[in-house]
Amino acid sequence: MAYRVPTTLPAITTPSRPPTLSLHCGRTRRGHSLIAAGERRSANRTRWAQGGAATGVLDRTEETVVSADEVVWGAAADLQPTVFASIDRLMAANLRKVQAAFREQRIGPHHFQGSTGYGHGDWGREALDKVMARVMGAEAALMRIQFISGTHAIATALFSVLRPQDEMLAIAGHPYDTMEEVIGLRGKKGVGSLMDWGIQYRELPLAASGSIDWEALASAVVPGKTRVAHIQRSCGYALRPTLSIAEIERAIKLIRAQDPSVVITVDNCYGEFTEELEPCAVGADLCMGSLIKNAGLFLAPTTTGEALKGGRLVAEVMSREGYTVIPAPGLPTTHSMITAIEVGSRDSMTAFCKGVQKLSPVGSYIEPEPGVTAGYGDEVIFADGTFIDGSTAEVSADGPMRPPYVVYCQGGTHWTHWAIALESALTALRAADAAQGQPKAQQQQPTQ
Ligand SMILES: Cc1ncc(COP(=O)(O)O)c(C=O)c1O
């Protein structure tokens, strides 16, 4: 796996030194006043969430309750000409890149024939790997249905390059929950985690801004000992901003300046196609992701773009509703697939997720409840009525049951799915907040 990889499901990707490999598994139109309700904001999170705020001026003197659908469709109307239009351009750029890779490899009907046994001479698989490598800006790629999840692809990459006594340095704070057992930070000892194999682990906490601690990173690598520098691009279940490709490139340069032989790995889950370049194109060695999160390679740019628009709608609506949201609405950048909403309580998380689940294509009659989930230390709730278990490409909302009680929203094959899901989720959330004696005051946009 000294290269980058592509297929239809989870995959891994990297560049050349070890070769790069990619492994992938509202406003109303009636001029209502804005009412702010920020009492649950923490200093840090508020800082991370800044960036702009819904347009319009808050007027705390007048309180007006606006229906959920008015909030949602008013916000959507505001986003169409600006934020949605710029995401459309991103989608087109990425679709052009993917289509060019298909054209370069002369993908034809013969590539879709099945294969059995060893799969020797499987033209489809070979071509797909090449297409993915090109798209990811990597030297080689492995797109394999046998990578059953993002966690599997990431673990495969780490186990392939780390050896006893090596150090793994996580440079973007604590890794995603399911990585804790892979590394050995949680769970039973002696079952084969990286730490069980004598690998040492260290992490650089994020700076107060929520981004990489650049000063600490400048001298964090121990040449000859630090074998892997690991970067998690997206937020996971943490209230922190998603890293931009520019930040990832800056980190890679800082690491290389200390020791060019360090293997730089990137957890790219929820990162693919959120910008025009991928981590291997800016120097990462191994990049791992999961395309079940964005519906397969050819549809991925469009699906990702629509999910980005859905996320911007969630941010706009929930911020107008009075919640802290990351990334905040109005940010010029749109590269986060995940939108985190701090709803503040277990009941509110549950209500929001139930509201979303009702609008899912599969299992809309199911009422999600928090529960123990393999791979996670906390109870987790999932609104994930998806066609494939583990997929979040359809509308999905989830989160671990721990303070400050945050729901993470992602997916949506078209932003309008988020619009109708938000109508339902907002109505459920308002009822739950009222039952807890904590109704939020809606912030509405004046007509522009
Ligand atoms: C940043 C990040 N890394 C890894 C994963 C794990 O992916 P999977 O659920 O496919 O194992 C996730 C899942 O949400 C994630 O957000």
The ligand as a Gaussian input file, in Angstrom:
#p B3LYP/6-31G(d) Opt

LIG

0 1
 C      -13.194000      12.237000      10.908000
 C      -13.693000      10.813000      10.886000
 N      -12.805000       9.813000      10.834000
 C      -13.186000       8.529000      10.804000
 C      -14.510000       8.178000      10.828000
 C      -14.880000       6.720000      10.835000
 O      -15.551000       6.346000       9.658000
 P      -16.444000       4.991000       9.663000
 O      -17.688000       5.301000      10.450000
 O      -16.713000       4.746000       8.197000
 O      -15.615000       3.946000      10.286000
 C      -15.482000       9.175000      10.875000
 C      -16.912000       8.825000      10.920000
 O      -17.792000       9.647000      11.068000
 C      -15.076000      10.542000      10.915000
 O      -15.957000      11.552000      10.991000

